Amino acid sequence: MSDEALTRIAEALERLSPTAAAPPDWTTADAFVWHTEPDHLEPVTDVNRIPLELLHGIDRARDTLMANTGQFARGLPANNALLWGARGMGKSSLVKAVHGAVVDEAPGLKLVEIQREDLPSIGRLLTHLRGADVRVILFCDDLSFSHDDQHYKSLKAVLDGGVSGRPENVVFYATSNRRHLMPRDMIENERGSAINPSEAVEEKVSLSDRFGLWLGFHACDQDAYLTMVRGYCDAFGLLMPEDELRAEALEWQATRGARSGRVAWQFFTDLAGRRGLRLF
């Protein structure tokens, strides 16, 4: 066999089995993003998050996730967490804000984000994290699966199953608009067309069962929306007559056709800009 052929074989094998990621310098940042091709952890020195005290209307989820994260940071048992529910109600913001609040007291706590499309590499990432001298919140935002999506198998094995199991120094947090991480019509279709309906969806639905914490986020009503807006104004010292603020906030949400924490923040951002107020 020629040297050229051997070289092509070696390059093909290298693509099939990526080179192990070099250990990052954990002291460079509190947060990292996992990338593949090649595998590496990119430090994020300026995390896109808002302070925990600015998240209104999700007190129960905030307190529960804070307690779980605090336990984990102190080396105590903690659960994987699935934050599910309405769009724009602060699911991903809460994960980042809680990490920011806890890391002030536990500098060894790191946040590592993995993209949904990179889930097949999660086994390699966990092998890499297993020997780290830090504690890691592994975070996947907007997690969901379609009927022909096999990515969930990679995640399922590392959440609870597999021979090696989840490393003791890693906990997994995910956000999703769906409680069972798959569309309701997909569940019904598979139940209706399968020989054994209950087993047809059990494998995918059971993925959500591997999260010890289910934190639900529900669409807010008008009073909650206005409370969020008022909370932002108070936090940043924006003074405005209550009736005027209420009228503008309601007009904003009417044009958007929705009420949520995200819409409240977007309105306040616009209002602060018009009033010449700098936020961060």
PEHU-V565825 format. One line per field, one symbol per residue. phi: phi as a letter, one per 40 degrees, with the letter a starting at -180 (. if undefined). Layout:
phi: ???
This chain:
phi: .cccccccccccccccbdcdccdcccccacbabcbbfccabccbcbccabddcccbgbccccccccccccdcccgcdaccbbbbhccgcgccccdcccdcccccbbcccbbbcbcdccddccccccdccdcccbbbccbbcfcabccbcbcccccdcccabgccgcdccbbbbbbacbcbgaccccccccccbccbdcccbdccccccccccbbbcbbdccccccccccccccccbgccaddccccccccccccccgabacccccccccccccccgcccb
